[in-house]
Amino acid sequence: MGSTEYTVTDVAQHNKEGDVWIIVDSRVYDLSKFAQLHPGGVAVLLVDSIAGRDATKAFFGLHRQEVLYRPQYARLQIGTIKGQKPQIEPLAADALSQVPYAEPSWLMPGFSSPYYKESHRRFQRAMRKLVNGAILPEASACEENGKRISQQLVEKLGETNIIGMRLGPGKHLRGKTLLGGVITPEEFDHFHELIIHMELARCGTRGYMDGLLAGGVIGLPPVLNFGSPELQTKIVPDILSGKKTICLAISEAFAGSDVGGMQTYAYKDENEWVISGTKKWITNGTFADYFTVGCKTEGGYTVILVPRSDQLSTKPIKTAYSATAGTAFVTFDKVRVPLSNTLGKEGKGMSVILSNFNHERWMILSMSLSSQRLIVEECLKWSQQREVFGKPLNAQAIVRARLAQMIARVESAQSWLENVTHQMNNMSYAEQSDRLAGTIALLKQYVTSTGRATAEDAAQIFGGRSVTQSGMGKLVEHYHRTSPYDAILGGAEDVMGDLGVRQALKKVPPNARL
């Protein structure tokens, strides 16, 4: 990166084939050798009269800011324009976006909130720095190559206790150092957990977010809440440290949202369970060491912890998002596990499964909403820098109308989510199951349905770029392709709506009359 200063006149002399300089945001770049490698060809630089001139507007009409900072392009910079300073700089790793509505209101300058304390603000800054520095680079790479999360990052998540914190507050965090000591286990609440989920989702890599041990977020709680002390002592430390992984195996080809349709069967043989059957769409199943499995048993449904073995096989399922999620088809061929691996009471597994759903759905909708907000930010930026018919895209009334709807959706959902999270902080696990199951189901339906509406609006705003997996519209393309996942995982959207209403109807007083 050069430090020489040039004048606009100096740059103007370099405007022919073999000698091409341009200006981008007061920075001077020598493209003479690179021009032949330019994806658009040399002609774009010459015919469009970009060579020797300020190409800032043209550059940001075609490229994302991050392109300027890639090593192969950064080295093309030979200096700056004398008397000018660049206006566009990359944000610090823990910085907040200054774009309106890009952040939840509690993070915006001049706004306050009854829910968040200083510990939440400290935690958010530390979490964003960790995500941008340690997680985002791998997330972007794995989303494309389909490789599973690296063991190095898994151990980092264990070291900072992100794995444990994603399960919510509880005794499993006692004595732990959380995120390098930013907060104590006694301070940690569901708003801190909400921050984790929302910061992770800002990566804009939906498959990798499931691959980031999401299977453990839904697979380990039944062990923590219903496993024997001996079983917990045996497996929980290894999972929280990242030495082992776990997933939830409930869904089947026979039973998705209809959990009661499970066909995987377990019977007793002396002091062991013998399990046969299949599970489908199991997140992290291709690499999990333990499986929290819902089974049909003689006395009803039972949940059993099953270690990986030679009788348990997995194969990847090809989906519309990245293979990095580890989505698997799981086969149990007379798998034997001790009766002591039973989670909860035999025949009472349905209550174990249903109690687990609330937290799972809350996690899914939290990340879904954060992803949706990221798309709102993308659209606000693009509508400002993209010019059509000689004016910024946001000069079009229809574009502003779409933006208004997108903003209204994320802000209304954020308020509802924060209210629900506040209730979670003030209810026991059992009270949450009784009082919040319907509300969380309705909120999940709302967030996922509005997410797809936002995906459609964003596609219209980005046009052809919204169907391209790289470049300006890459996050919009990815979100448009993967946002339907959130409407299915953890319970299909229509089922969520019906569940929410049925829960409400149960609590309508019998003497209520108009």
C-alpha angles and dihedrals in degrees: 000000000000125000098198118122121227136182124234087250091056091055093046090066091067102068109118139083110290091018111064126156126168138182121230116178094336091310119118119222128190107214096169095116096027094054093083088055095046108125090227093047131241092285093069090059094046107032094046090052093239095130112097093010144088104282097177096116093044092046095052090045088064110022140050118242091247091070090072091060099049108114094237091056101032090063089061090070110103100174148312138274112270113254095011132101126205112258097198117068131163114259120250114260092257098035125124122234114253093208110113113256092007088112130039109269094253088067096047119101113265095014125113135193135201091219107054128071132189090270089061091052092050090047093049093052092049092045093051091049091051093047095048094043106037108015111033097061092052092040091056093048096045093046087063103036096038094227118148122254111288119254088232091062092042089057090047089054089049093047092052090040093236088137091058096040092055087066091062131243118326149110092297088075097052113126092006126132106233119212093336094314098304088136136005126244088248091059095045114108139157092281090061087049090048089055090054093053094044095047092049091051091056087077087079092220107123099180093048091049088063089043089054088087095281086148088068093052088062100027102052102050093073088056092048094046103035109016122104117258089248092053092047092051090050101052113011098074092052092049095047090049093049096245090117134022133215136195139190116249110192108115120087137176083255097044128035115141086355094077091173090066094071114139102183103116134207128188133179124254107181105297097350141078116229111206130194131171142066139277126200138203091018110172112228089003094129092065107020120125094201133035124203098211132195111214139182109237136176093265097043132281119344132186116221132183109231124191118213111267142158089273092055115072132180134193129184122257115217109231138172090264132055125305086228087089089070093226107186148188106220126203124196112198106186092313112189122213132163118266085237087073090072112121110215122339124333110262092015096086095118090068089051091051096045094047088055094054097072095062092040092053092045089053093048095049092044091057092040091055092048090051089050091051090052088057091051088055091049091052094048091052095045095047088055099048101034114088124203127172088003095302138085113275090245090064085079112093093215091056092051089049091054091048090051091055093046092051093046091053097052095042095050092046091048091055092049092046093051091050091052091047090052090053090050089055090055101042134072120240090260093048091051090054091051102040107026105038093091095040093050090047091053092045091051090051090050096048095046095045093048088046092061091047089052090048090056093047091049091050090055092048093049095040115186091000089067091071095049119095094211138039128029098348100038095114092046092049091049093047093046089053099043107031092090088066091073090054090059109031114086091017132339118269097247091048089051092053093048092046091052093051094044090052090051093048090054089061098046104115111248090230095052109126137164 
